[in-house]
Amino acid sequence: MTIELGNRELRTRLTRVAEAMLDTSPLGHSIANSFLTVTEDNFDSEGRPAWAGLSPVTLARRKSGKILFQSGQLRRSITTRVSDNEVEIGTNDPKAPTQHFGAKQGQYGKSSRNGPLPWGDIPARPFLPMDEQGNLQHEAELAIFDDVDHYWHQIFNF
């Protein structure tokens, strides 16, 4: 037995909701944009919470400027990818994991001169909006809640 809805407007709305829920790519792109914005803000603010300061040795060797912004390469390497049910943010910069998670002296073995790599401890300076376990940074969490709310309002407020 089949019963068809008699209310044409209701049928139209339900169809639009179903179609919008099948294509969540607009929401995915909003979340990707929020990830990028939060990451940019992390670089601009030198971390949220603030990153560890530079060591005296590093300060003596480098140009002035913000932490993790010597050349801008790391910041420019941040990319996002949106698929049917996933949003990714990442970088292909080989130095990124060490900067994001930190590293202990000697963690990467020894150099050709038998010195430890890295030669000293490098504190974690997380720039991406989540940690190793996938826990979102507070600012990213708030932004994604806003993205989801906006998406749902678009679906249900014709």
TAURWO-V159153 format. One record per pair of residues at least 4 apart in sequence whose C-alpha atoms are under 7 Angstrom apart, sorted by the first residue. I is the first residue (numbers start at 1). J is the second residue. If there is no record, write none. Layout:
[[I;J] [I;J]]
//
This chain:
[[5;11] [7;11] [8;12] [9;13] [10;14] [11;15] [12;16] [13;17] [14;18] [15;19] [16;20] [17;21] [17;155] [18;22] [19;23] [20;24] [20;155] [24;28] [25;29] [25;84] [26;30] [27;31] [27;147] [27;148] [27;151] [28;32] [28;82] [28;87] [29;33] [29;82] [30;34] [30;147] [31;35] [31;144] [31;147] [32;36] [32;80] [32;87] [33;37] [34;38] [34;140] [34;143] [34;144] [35;39] [35;129] [35;140] [36;40] [37;41] [38;42] [38;129] [38;139] [38;140] [39;43] [39;127] [39;128] [39;129] [40;44] [41;45] [42;46] [42;47] [42;48] [42;127] [43;47] [43;127] [46;50] [46;51] [46;66] [46;67] [47;51] [47;125] [47;126] [47;127] [51;125] [52;123] [54;58] [54;59] [55;59] [56;60] [57;61] [58;62] [65;69] [65;70] [72;76] [73;77] [74;78] [74;93] [74;96] [77;91] [77;92] [77;93] [78;90] [78;91] [79;89] [79;90] [79;91] [80;88] [80;89] [80;90] [81;87] [81;88] [81;89] [82;86] [82;87] [82;88] [83;87] [95;99] [96;100] [97;101] [98;102] [98;103] [99;124] [99;125] [100;124] [100;125] [100;126] [100;127] [101;124] [101;125] [101;126] [102;122] [102;123] [102;124] [102;125] [103;107] [103;121] [103;122] [103;123] [104;120] [104;121] [104;122] [105;116] [105;117] [105;118] [105;119] [105;120] [105;121] [106;110] [106;116] [106;117] [106;118] [106;119] [107;117] [107;118] [108;117] [108;118] [109;116] [109;117] [110;114] [110;115] [110;116] [110;117] [111;115] [111;116] [111;117] [115;119] [129;136] [129;137] [129;140] [130;134] [130;135] [130;136] [130;137] [131;135] [131;136] [136;140] [136;141] [137;141] [138;142] [139;143] [140;144] [141;145] [142;146] [143;147] [144;148] [145;149] [146;150] [147;151] [148;152] [149;153] [150;154] [151;155] [152;156] [153;157] [154;158]]
//
